[in-house]
């Protein structure tokens, strides 16, 4: 009986090791490009949220804008989602991306305020 358990354990361990090594290769979007995509996403979301439409309409508008952004940067939604997931599980790289994102949004905000003052 013990030999069956040991064989079962060895086979199970073998399959676990194989499944861990059988990771799909993800085509990750470069950090700079990902930051630019996220900047445009945030700006689009902010401008769409300012509109006075119902939530379904706003969601549809953002979905269309999202498609335009993906086309502009020649990425698919799947590549974007997989890349975001990759960066999510690599916090140091995600922090670098969001550092660039925050800097750019702050610069945009300052520029926008300066133009309003004029």
N, C-alpha and C positions, 0 to 999 in steps of 0.2 A: 504494500500500500504506500509506503514511504517513497519507493522508487517512482511510482506514478505521480505523486505530488512533486517530486524533484523534476521529473521530465516536464510536467505541466508548467512548473515555475520557470524552467529554462526556456521552453517554447514561448511562454508569455513574455518573458524578459526580452527574448530575441525580437518579437514583434513590436514591443514598445521601443526598442532601440531603432529598429527599421523605420517606424513611423516618425520618430524624432528626427532622423536624418533625411527623411523624405519631404522636407519643407519645399513648398513652391518658391521658385525664384520670383521675387517681386521687382518689377521695374520701377524703382523709386525715382520720383521727380527730384531734381537737384534742389538744394536748399534755397538758392537765390530765386529760382523760378517758383518754388513753392511759396516763398514769402510774397512774391509779386501777385500770385494767384489769391492768396489770403487777403492781401491788402485790397485788391479789387472786390473780393467777396464782401469784406467788411464795409467798404464804402458803398457798395451797391445795396447791401442790406439796410444800411442806415438811411440812404436816400429813399428806398422803397418803403421803409417803415414810416417815413414822414408823410406819406400819401394818405389821404382820407378815404380809403376803401375798406371793404370788409376783409377779414383775415384770409378767406379762400382766394380772393383776387390778389392780395399781396403775396401769398404763397406761390400762386401761378406766375406772377410777375418775376419773383425772385428765381423761380425755376428756369424761366426763359433767360434771365440775365446770367444765371449760372452756366447754362449751355453756351452762351456767347463767350463767356470767360474761358471755358474749356476749349472752345474753338480757337480763340485768340492765341492761347498758349499751346495749342496742338496736343492736348491731353484728353483722355477719356475720363468719364466719371469714375470708372473702375480704377484707373491709374491714380486718380486723385484720392479716392477713398483708401486704396491700399497704401499709398504714400503717407497719407495722414496717419493711418494706423501704425505704419513703420515708425514714423517720427514720434508718435504717442508713446511707443514702447522704448524709445531712445530719447529720454528726457533732455539730455544735454544738447542734442541737436535741435530738438523742438524749442528749447529755450533760446537758442541762437536765432531760429526763424522768427519767434515771437519778439525777440529783441529788435530785429530789423523791422518787423511789423509795427511795433509800438513807436519806434523812432519815426517811421514814415507817416504814421497816422498823426503823431504830434506835430510834425512839420506841416502836414496838410491842414491841420486845425489852425496852426499859427498863420499860415498863408491865407486861409479862408477868413480869419478874424481881421487880418490886415487889409484885405480887400473890402471887407464890410465897413471898415473905418473910413476908407477913402471916399 
